[in-house]
Amino acid sequence: MKIDVLTLFPEMFAPLDHSIVGRARTLGQVEMAFTNFRDFSTNKHHKVDDYPYGGGAGMLLTPQPIFDAFDAIDKKRPRVIVTTPTGRRFDQQMAEAWASEEHLIFLCGHYEGFDQRIHDELATDEVSIGDFVMTGGELAAMVMIDATVRLIPEVLGDQASHEDDSFSTGLLEYPHYTRPAEFRGLKVPDVLLSGNHAKIEAWRREQSLLRTYRRRPDLLERIELSKADKKFIES
Ligand SMILES: NC(=S)c1ccno1
């Protein structure tokens, strides 16, 4: 997979040099390139923004630098994502779909955002990470890149390591414990020490249902619950 990012602040993406995403880049499992579209401005002062037509607060990013920066990218049938509070909500299913794409291009705005022609002519997707407004689209792009790259089959290695992820099953993930079995009087649930895999799986399913019921009941409306699931929730 190749990921291109158009941004005024390429340096903000330094966190993607590290950890799992950084290793995936080093191993060539994903290629990333960051372009500062200010470099493409034909304005003598390298301006990239201007006042909005019709008045209003703030400045808008003008089309020319971004269109020219976009044209300069060697494209492979890309999905072009604008990160914006006005977009569809990003979720695990979107990350799973994007993980099988050959090429992603992220357009990161600043100020009051992009001239609408950038949305209309370049974007295939307008996506938000939540109902809040940030100073720009870069942090949202990093969140989406991280959630997507980890799902590229060879990146995590152990395929099972994300099959139980929150949301992959439609439910929130169950609680996890590791050694020691007791720490400061706090014990790991006995069932996890039992070696009885059927009971452990049943406990984990119940914990996922309980956690989802208590924290995100909206998710329960989206999935098909078994009779056992329903009986547990209603108990
Ligand atoms: N909520 C999102 S994705 C965003 C982008 C810029 N500001 O907020």
The ligand as an ORCA input file, in Angstrom:
! r2SCAN-3c Opt
* xyz 0 1
  N     -13.189     15.890     13.395
  C     -12.221     16.020     12.440
  S     -11.798     14.706     11.489
  C     -11.527     17.280     12.243
  C     -10.654     17.626     11.247
  C     -10.314     18.940     11.509
  N     -10.954     19.316     12.609
  O     -11.710     18.306     13.088
*
